[in-house]
Amino acid sequence: MLNQKQIDDFFSSGLSIAEDLLPPAIIDAALAEMDTLYDNDEKPTGIIGYPTGPGFEDVFQHPNLEAAACDVLHANAVELVSGATLHTLPNAEEWSYNESALHVDIQYNRDQLDARPIQMLVTFMIMLDDIPADRAPTVISPGSHQLIADHLGSEPAYQEHPTNIKDLPDLDYAEYISVGGKKGDVAISTTGLIHGGSANASDRARKLLFAAYAPKGLDLRFNANRTDLRIDWLEKLTDVFDDDRKHIASTTLADLKK
Ligand SMILES: O=C(O)CCC(=O)C(=O)O
């Protein structure tokens, strides 16, 4: 599914871009779903976790995401773990990002990154519309997940909640870059990178869909306070997924319910 460079970039930088992972019709349906969601939600901007609706469901169950997740994690089987929509309305005259809000969602140690399958989540950042440089692209420090893993070695990594930059070790992190792209591009990434949002100085909303997958068998009790929400979401999805796609959420669901 992915080429060797994409697989290697994901491991070393925590970012690789795929331009044709999802068919245009799937992107268009998810975009329409997202527009409806934010038109009807009280919250016109921001993150909505665990979204449902046919347009999103056909992304979450798409075999190409499963195959790409298997490739980058060196896994034979993967599971859908979470999903979210990120909608950022125009909110600034000039583009910038807030350094003090940068963070890592889940830290990983050396052993977890060197294991096969890699004991880490992969997050697909699916661009439902163009994200040019001034339209709130996510900002990342490439390779920062590797520096943190080196620093931790075999020490247990803190994985329960996000860690702000001020509480991360002071390492030689690479300069921040923006993850922009064209409608339909998919950034294959990890929230183990130092990352954060940025301002939207363009004239249109930034529309991004997140879908995260784990190698089957990974202990999934990250962000433990959200377990009930996740169970509810995965139950809804497995009800509507195609019969031959239900396996993509079934183990996660069983593990979370234990
Ligand atoms: O808005 C963004 O692109 C960043 C989102 C973020 O920091 C996160 O989901 O943890």
The ligand as a Tripos MOL2 file, in Angstrom:
@<TRIPOS>MOLECULE
LIG
   10     9     1     0     0
SMALL
NO_CHARGES

@<TRIPOS>ATOM
      1 O1         -5.5610   21.8690   15.7700 O.co2     1 LIG1
      2 C1         -4.5920   21.1250   15.5380 C.2       1 LIG1
      3 O2         -4.1860   20.9330   14.4050 O.co2     1 LIG1
      4 C2         -3.8860   20.4420   16.6690 C.3       1 LIG1
      5 C3         -4.7510   19.4860   17.3660 C.3       1 LIG1
      6 C4         -4.0940   18.9080   18.5670 C.2       1 LIG1
      7 O3         -3.2260   19.4780   19.1360 O.2       1 LIG1
      8 C5         -4.5070   17.6090   19.0680 C.2       1 LIG1
      9 O4         -5.4350   17.0380   18.5070 O.co2     1 LIG1
     10 O5         -3.9390   17.1250   20.0630 O.co2     1 LIG1
@<TRIPOS>BOND
     1     1     2 2
     2     2     3 1
     3     2     4 1
     4     4     5 1
     5     5     6 1
     6     6     7 2
     7     6     8 1
     8     8     9 2
     9     8    10 1
@<TRIPOS>SUBSTRUCTURE
     1 LIG1         1 GROUP 0 **** ****
